[in-house]
Amino acid sequence: MLKNVKLIITILFLNSLIFSQQLDLKYSKIIRLNPVEDSSLVYTGLDLLVQNKFKTIKNKKLAVVFGSSSYTRDGRHILDIMKNEFPGQLIVFLQILESEIKTQSSGLIFSKVDPVSKTKVLSITPDKLKIRYKDVKGCNILLYDLQDTGIRESTPIAVLIGLLKLSAKSRIPLIILDRPNPINAKVVEGTISSNSLIAKRCPIPVRYGLTIGELAIMINEEKWLDLPKPARLYVIPMFNYKRSMWYDDTGIPWKSFPKKLVTVERVLSYCGLFFAENTNLSYGGGTYSPYEIIGAPWISGERLVASLNSQSFSGVKFSKTVFTPGRIGEVCTDPIYLGRECSGVRLKITDRSTYEPILVGSYIIAIIAQFYPHHFKWLNPDNIDSIFGSDEYRMMVELGGDVKELYPVWIARLTRYQKIREQYFLYKRD
């Protein structure tokens, strides 16, 4: 029995090795690690690094970039692991503030220097994401472990791009510990934008259909950041991960995602309605259903639901809702329409495999603008244009046109991206 198990593990490893060798990479390298524990489970890059006793970075000087979701499969945070188990020197911890995190070393988060290890600790807020060379001076490895949402406009991607630039300029190696794409790494959707506020010069769609490690490789290999030299990039892939997996298929605990995104369905809903933040509509901020409802005090929920139900959107049901935004701790302190009753629509995902959130969300905003032209406003037109890649969507909405005419155009533009993306798959199609 034991021999059979070892044989299966060997075959799985050889298959993954053969697949990785098919990648034609010029500037990036892949470090594949075998699991030491149960080989039937899905493991993140962090899991594999820890199980292998840090053998790829032993005795190095580290700058560790982490967040609230940087946990192992068995529930240990990278901060605690590195402090207690890493056989090397910890130069700096860079915490990306998404939400409160709880670790055994929680006091460390708020210190500038750990009194025991003398390790620097820097907290990076979403409004100040740039990591500078002086922040990591003295390290010889940048270690990145952030859980992304699978959506282009996200803090982890902004940090990733900053680190790729830093590695390219400083020549410090950057190691990405790969993690699952919560809304799967198979589906691609949305508009291509090279003007995104998060990923400038990177022509990727809103829902980009890659893991964070694959995305890093693609950006680096395609030289989209237009740097004199590419980053010194290394990726430690996951084990047993499949492209079609949603986060809750992996068996990895859902640990400390940003507080608004408490389920896979919520992340998928966010994918379709996050751009409503740039309008005078409430996306449910200040309620316990953000991105699952949308409305305003001047909207008729009945009229909106009737219009949406007349369309042929799959994987989602619409119903009227009434809600009053309030203050919810640190999650939402000043929502639009605070204390005012709003009417609108609730979106319930019935089949996440067929639901197309960006098409649905873009249509909802357009139909509200058409029904209420004297009330609806863009709060930040430039942001909308950067998300959609140009002003064509915003202008179509303002002129009262049928935004569904844009959908075939968006899909056609994804064709070239799909061909580029497939060159950098670390995980087979399934």
Rosetta blueprint (number, residue, H / E / L):
1 M L
2 L H
3 K H
4 N H
5 V H
6 K H
7 L H
8 I H
9 I H
10 T H
11 I H
12 L H
13 F H
14 L H
15 N H
16 S H
17 L H
18 I H
19 F H
20 S H
21 Q H
22 Q L
23 L L
24 D L
25 L L
26 K L
27 Y L
28 S E
29 K E
30 I E
31 I L
32 R L
33 L L
34 N L
35 P L
36 V L
37 E L
38 D L
39 S L
40 S L
41 L L
42 V L
43 Y E
44 T L
45 G H
46 L H
47 D H
48 L H
49 L H
50 V H
51 Q H
52 N L
53 K L
54 F L
55 K L
56 T L
57 I L
58 K L
59 N L
60 K L
61 K E
62 L E
63 A E
64 V E
65 V E
66 F E
67 G L
68 S L
69 S L
70 S L
71 Y E
72 T L
73 R L
74 D L
75 G L
76 R L
77 H E
78 I H
79 L H
80 D H
81 I H
82 M H
83 K H
84 N H
85 E H
86 F L
87 P L
88 G L
89 Q E
90 L E
91 I E
92 V E
93 F E
94 L E
95 Q E
96 I E
97 L L
98 E L
99 S L
100 E L
101 I L
102 K L
103 T L
104 Q L
105 S L
106 S H
107 G H
108 L H
109 I H
110 F H
111 S L
112 K L
113 V E
114 D L
115 P L
116 V L
117 S L
118 K L
119 T L
120 K E
121 V E
122 L E
123 S E
124 I E
125 T L
126 P L
127 D L
128 K L
129 L L
130 K L
131 I L
132 R L
133 Y H
134 K H
135 D H
136 V H
137 K L
138 G L
139 C L
140 N L
141 I E
142 L E
143 L E
144 Y E
145 D E
146 L L
147 Q L
148 D L
149 T L
150 G L
151 I E
152 R L
153 E L
154 S L
155 T H
156 P H
157 I H
158 A H
159 V H
160 L H
161 I H
162 G H
163 L H
164 L H
165 K H
166 L H
167 S H
168 A H
169 K H
170 S H
171 R L
172 I L
173 P L
174 L E
175 I E
176 I E
177 L E
178 D L
179 R L
180 P L
181 N L
182 P L
183 I L
184 N L
185 A L
186 K L
187 V L
188 V L
189 E E
190 G E
191 T E
192 I E
193 S E
194 S L
195 N L
196 S L
197 L L
198 I L
199 A L
200 K L
201 R L
202 C L
203 P L
204 I E
205 P E
206 V E
207 R E
208 Y L
209 G L
210 L L
211 T L
212 I H
213 G H
214 E H
215 L H
216 A H
217 I H
218 M H
219 I H
220 N H
221 E H
222 E L
223 K L
224 W L
225 L L
226 D L
227 L L
228 P L
229 K L
230 P L
231 A L
232 R L
233 L E
234 Y E
235 V E
236 I E
237 P L
238 M L
239 F E
240 N L
241 Y L
242 K L
243 R L
244 S L
245 M L
246 W L
247 Y H
248 D H
249 D H
250 T L
251 G L
252 I L
253 P L
254 W L
255 K L
256 S L
257 F L
258 P L
259 K L
260 K L
261 L L
262 V L
263 T L
264 V H
265 E H
266 R H
267 V H
268 L H
269 S H
270 Y H
271 C H
272 G H
273 L H
274 F H
275 F H
276 A H
277 E H
278 N H
279 T E
280 N L
281 L L
282 S E
283 Y L
284 G L
285 G L
286 G L
287 T L
288 Y L
289 S L
290 P L
291 Y L
292 E L
293 I E
294 I E
295 G E
296 A E
297 P L
298 W L
299 I L
300 S L
301 G H
302 E H
303 R H
304 L H
305 V H
306 A H
307 S H
308 L H
309 N H
310 S L
311 Q L
312 S L
313 F L
314 S L
315 G L
316 V E
317 K E
318 F E
319 S E
320 K E
321 T E
322 V E
323 F E
324 T L
325 P L
326 G L
327 R L
328 I E
329 G L
330 E L
331 V L
332 C E
333 T L
334 D L
335 P L
336 I L
337 Y L
338 L L
339 G L
340 R L
341 E L
342 C E
343 S E
344 G E
345 V E
346 R E
347 L E
348 K E
349 I E
350 T L
351 D L
352 R L
353 S L
354 T L
355 Y L
356 E L
357 P H
358 I H
359 L H
360 V H
361 G H
362 S H
363 Y H
364 I H
365 I H
366 A H
367 I H
368 I H
369 A H
370 Q H
371 F H
372 Y L
373 P L
374 H L
375 H L
376 F L
377 K L
378 W E
379 L L
380 N L
381 P H
382 D H
383 N H
384 I H
385 D H
386 S H
387 I H
388 F H
389 G L
390 S L
391 D L
392 E H
393 Y H
394 R H
395 M H
396 M H
397 V H
398 E H
399 L L
400 G L
401 G L
402 D L
403 V H
404 K H
405 E H
406 L H
407 Y H
408 P H
409 V H
410 W H
411 I H
412 A H
413 R H
414 L H
415 T H
416 R H
417 Y H
418 Q H
419 K H
420 I H
421 R H
422 E H
423 Q H
424 Y H
425 F L
426 L L
427 Y L
428 K L
429 R L
430 D L
